[in-house]
Structures are given as C-alpha cells and as structure tokens.
Amino acid sequence: MAAGTVIAWAHSPARALLLQAGKDGGSHAAIDALVGRMTVEEKCGQLTLMAAAWAGAGANALNPPQAGAGFEAQLEEVRKGRLTGVFNGNGAEMARRMQTVAMKESRLKVPLIFAADVIHGHRTVFPVPLAEAASFDPALAERTARVAAVEAAAAGIDWTFAPMVDIARDQRWGRGVEGAGEDVLLGIDMAAARVKGFQGKSLWDDDAVAACAKHFAAYGAAEAGLDYNSVDVSERTLREVYFPPFEAAAAAGVPTFMASFNELSGIPATGNHWLQTEVLRGEWGFGGLVVSDYTGDEEMIAHGFAADAREATRLAFMAGVDMSMQSGFYIQHLPRLVNEGAVPMARLDEAVRRVLALKTKLGLFDDPFRRLDPKREKARSRTRANLAVARDAARKSIVMLRNEGELLPLRKSGQRIALIGPFAEGKHDLVGPWNVYGDNGQAVDIATGMRAELTDATALTVTPGCQPFAPIPGGIDAAVAAARAADVAVLVLGETQDMSGEAKSRTSLTLHPAQQALAEAIAATGKPYVVLLKNGRALELQGAVLSAPALLVTWFLGSETGPAIADVLFGEEGPSGRLPVSFPQESGQEPFYYAHKATGRPNPEGPLQPYKAHFQTVSNEARFPFGHGLTYGRIGYADLANGGGRLAWDGVITLTARVTNSGKHEAWEVAQLYIHDRAASITRPVRELKGYRKIRLAPGESATVSFTLRRRDLEFVGQAMERTVEPGLFDFWIGPSSADGLRGSFELLAG
C-alpha cells in the first residue's frame, strides 16, 4: 500500500508544484500556485492542528483528544482537507496510515505534518531541561536534542514543540522545569543549542525535526507563579529578560514560534498584534510559522478579551497566530470570516504559505513518508549509544551543594550503605514531568544503579521510610535501624514527577512533613548521611535536610538515573553541575533571582539593619545562589587581572583569573564572569552573568580563565527603548557563583 501511495504522490500536482520549493528553501511561485488551487476551507484546514485520536496513554493524559474524535473521524477530516496534521500520535505506523489517506484520498494530496512534545527525549529520556541547564554546557544540550530528534523523526515526528525558552524567576511556577532557569545568558545559549540539535544539518534529513520556540512571551513571569496567570511587566523587562532567548532561537534558525497562554499587560499573547506581528515579524524579521498553544485562542473568551468563538478566531488570526492548536476554531470560523470580509483573503493566504513553506523545508513534498518507517523507528530507539548520552547528560546535571569532611565519594567496598527514602527504589519518578513517550518502567532506579557499582551488592540495604506524601507505619523505625547498622546513610527525598510541569504551581517549596520527619530521625542517629534531592525546581530546605553533611541536587535525570547518580556518588565522575536557579532561604522570597536591583536602601554586608531592603526573618540573599556547585576537588581563585582597567568605546578588554585545584580529585570547575554598572540612566542589576568557562583540572593543576568584553556586552535597554550604554565604571567578579568571586573594576571610555 505504501509503495503504491508513493507512486501516486510522485505524479500528483502538489508535488510537481512544490518539489523545487523544498530544494531551494521555499519557492514563492510554487507555493502560491498551490495556494491558488485551494478552496477557502482547504486553506483553513492547513491552519488546523489537532491532538492525535490514536495516541498512547502518556499523550492522552497530557493532551486529551476531543470527545468523540476517533481515529476514523480524523481520517475523514484528512480526506476533506480540513486538517494540517496531528500531534502526540502513537508512532510511525499511525502516522503512515494517516499520510496514506492524505496522499490517496484527499483532493490536493497535501502532506500532513506530525508534531509532538519532545521536551527532554523521546524513548531515551534525558534530564529535564532545567537539570540539563545545570551542566552549563550548551554543547551537551545540543547533543541530547540531536539524539531526541533522531528517535522522534524515526517515529514519524516532523515537528517538536520545544525548546521552551521562558526565563523563570519564580520557583512556585511548575513549568520552570522545562526551561533553562533564571538567567538570560544561560537561557540564550541553551535555546540556540537545542534548536541546532533538533534540526541537525538540514530539515530535509530523515533524522531532523523542526523546533518551536515557546512560549512567546513572558509566560514565566506569571503573577504569584500561578500557571496561566496574568503577566504585567514593562516593555524594558520584556526586551532585556524575556525576549533575548527567543531572539537567539530565531537567529539559530527556528522556523516556528508558539504563542503563550498568558495575557501580557491586559492583552492575551494569542491575540497580541504588537507581540506576534510588530515585534516578532516587523522588528525581528521572523518569516516562519506561529502556532497557538493548546486551545490558546479559545481561552481568550475566558480571559474576557473575546466575546465568543468567532471573535476569538478573528483576534488570534489577525494578531499573527497562523495555526490553531486543538480548539478547532480556525476550521470552524475562519471560512465564514473570510467570506464575509472580516478577515482579508491576503492574510489567509499568507498563513497558508507559511505552513506550506514549513512542510517543504521538512521535505514532505519530496517524500511524505520520509520519516514514516516502523523498522527505522525500532532500530533508532533506545540504542546503546543513545543511552550512553543519557547517562553522560545525567551525570553532568547533578549539583553538589555541600560535602563536609569529604564524606563523598563513597567507597565501592568495605562500606555498608543504607539507601533510604520514598524515591530510593522502584520504577517511578525517574523520567520526570512532560514526557510523552518515555517510560519509567524502562528507566534505571537509584538502588539498581548503586548495586551495580558495589563490589558486594549485599552491602546496600534499601528502606523506604515513608511515602512521598505520608508516613508508613513503622517506616521511620525501620529506616533508623538500617542507618544504625550501616556506615553511611543515603536519603533520597523531594518531589514526585507530577509535582513539576504544567499546572503544577506550589505555594510552599518545602518537603512534605513525612519526608522531613524521616530526615530528622536519620540525622538523630549520629551516622554520616547524604541527601539526594529529586526535584524540578529550587526548594526551601530545612532542618536535617539543609544541614546534611553531603547534599546533592539530582533533579529528574531520565532513563539512566540510577547509573548516573551511582557514578557521581562513587567518584567515577565528580559532580560538575551548577545551579541554574537560586535556592531561597524561605518560600516567601519568591520570586527570587540573583540579578535583582539594589533598591535605594540595600542592607550593607553584615547583620540585618532596620529600614533596609530585607524580610523580617531573612536577608535578601539566596540559601544556595545561582551558579553554585562544588566538586570533589578543592578549587581556589587568585591573580585577578582587569586587562589594564580601560575599555575603549570600540575596543575590547580581557579579564582573567587563575583557577587552581589543590585537592586530591580531578575536578570540573565552571568559572563565571559577572558585571555591575555602577551608575546608569536605567538602574542595573547587582550582578549580571556575562560569561562562563568550564575547565577540567587535575589534582594540583592551575589554569587561567579569560573573558573578553566589548561595549555591546555592557548594553542595556535605555529610556528610549533602544539598546545603549554610557561611559563609566563597572565592577566585575570572576568566581564560582553569583554570590562569590574575586572583585575588580574597569572603566568604559567615551567614544
């Protein structure tokens, strides 16, 4: 059947018109010719994307298809040309059956596009994006996105709704787990790397998928960290904080953007013409496709911005949202709006051309079945090489916050270990949130990973102690007994994977009382103990968890969770991750981020003073700051140099420091450069990250890290909403975190 369909497609009018378009990046004449053959309804069908009716359990739980919209009903929509494609479908065979109907039974035989949420891996699951950002290694993010694309494309997927590039500065917001954290520079670098990884060398390749930068814009600034909530930020904040990662994604070649759910200063992003058209297309010159988020156009009615479905359709479409996801509004209401003149035909044709251009760039008009090979799907999924990348990524995402008395690394022999906690063992809470195709049942848990590294597997005992949200009768007593019988206890505590992600906002960032009680009981035994945190956000740590002699953030690490954690615990690879988000002292500090303003009454160094900018109970500082992370080495900074202390207006300045590992273990250090503009026409953050270098140091080895700055690196959005900078003095720091480092200064000279 497939062979016959390919032959029929080879002689179709659509292929003849658009084959050349795909090869030269999108021929306007060829695309226009096809658009000219379409009815208004067929055009609106090209702008309608729906959840796959034939989908797996994971997809149905995350994005349920419409009630009554079975697979046969979707095939009928394909025959009528009323559907551009589906998302989160159930593999290559499902997609092949749908594409066959499109190629044999629809009038114009325009290929379908198949999309999916491939957020942090496909069948091979990588660390959640926030964890991967902790690696401070964009090349790693590009590698994992490349593997994810290879697997996804083999399963029939053309387009992924990733990367999420929202800056997230409120840890109560659950979707921060999908992004790169609180910092703009790190967000920029990770956005570009993930786009490049997903798209590979060419979108025509059968192992490439189109990326989608989401959510445009400022979704991470939702009030109170409440998902879907209102956002009201200044245009300057948009341009300095929330826009840059999207601009980086566009510069890296991303062909699609997704509109965000939130309203922005009173106008929902889905209906925001200034955002979707004036900025994105007018200022940035973006020529690709904008898709709504799941029912985003429909939700403008609940916002109170649109009176009904017809008006919501018109507002979204005229704002610049080309494709409607899941609501069905465009196919239901656009034809009439166009026929009545409420929506210009030129705007409709413009949106259709963008859809067809994306399909040509993906090679679908050359071969609609290029990614639809079930044999290839099996051969490319969860290969040994892919799992090796997952293990490497997981190791590099782990952040060590404390290691008193060099308790870690543990010994593989001659040491009895009690592994304790609700996440110590079992096929659960491993792949993390927002994963459609991954499987906890195929992931490796911590107990299994540790046993594999021990000389004698019986040296490890496993005791749950409690459930994630409740005590177990006798659980603490059993855990205490296990700890007393061991030389060291390892506690695995934190969040379940369904506590982070979409619609998972929290008011308190503490551990559940049952877990906290377990930690207190283990600490009271007097035995050395290690705490491993499983989390999708920064947490407020208290009591015995906060004071643990050894404390590591292990996030949700994916398929190779257990082996990666074991590698770090036993010193096969030292911890090298750094925090991409600030851990607060108390939940009430949120939103909290290191790059805040000083205010007119900053508290000076030392004790809290009255009538200064701090809370009644804590200072305006992090518990563990952005950029913090320890190694098994002993790292020191010295010999700071300011490159002569003067930066010419059109010149460069090189700032350096010497980094030394005086410990007995090899170490990866992430040296970080921060600056502060002492006086400017717009107040500036107390620190801004301007560079980072990841260096490997053998015991006793030193290396010089260098950072080069130009005037453009110091610019900000001025009073006229244009990028500017003024001559004057700048402080800078080179060190291991946003709250530490050697301090110097330099002057930017007038031009």
Secondary structure, 3 states (H helix, E strand, C coil): CHHHHHHHHHCCHHHHHHHHHHHCCCCHHHHHHHHHCCCHHHHHHCCEEEECCCCCHHHHHHCCCCCCCCHHHHHHHHHCCCCCEEECCCHHHHHHHHHHHHHHHCCCCCCCEEEECCCCECCCECCCHHHHHCCCCHHHHHHHHHHHHHHHHHCCCCEECCCECCCCCCCCCHHHHHCCCCCHHHHHHHHHHHHHHHHCCCCCCCCCCECEEEEECCHHHCHHHCCCCCECCCHHHHHHHHCHHHHHHHHCCCCEEEECCCEECCEEHHHCHHHHHHHHHHHCCCCCEEECCCCCCCHHHHHCCCCCHHHHHHHHHHHCCCEEECCCHHHHHHHHHHHCCCCCHHHHHHHHHHHHHHHHHCCCCCCCCCCCCHHHHHHHCCCHHHHHHHHHHHHHHCEEEEEHHHCCCCCCCCCCEEEECCCCCCCCCCCCCCCCCCCHHHCCCHHHHHHHHCCCHHHEEEECCEECCEECCCHHHHHHHHHHHCCEEEEEEECCHHHCCCCCCCCCCCCCHHHHHHHHHHHHCCCCEEEEEECCCCCCCCHHHHCCCEEEECCCCCCCHHHHHHHHHCCCCCCCCCCCCCEECCHHHCCCCCCCCCCCCCCCCCCCCCCCCCCCCCCCCEEECCCCCECCCCEEEEEEECCCCEECCCCEEEEEEEEEECCCCCEEEEEEEEEEECCCCCCCCCCEEEEEEEEEECCCCEEEEEEEEEHHHHCEECCCCCEECCCEEEEEEEECCCCCCEEEEEEECCC
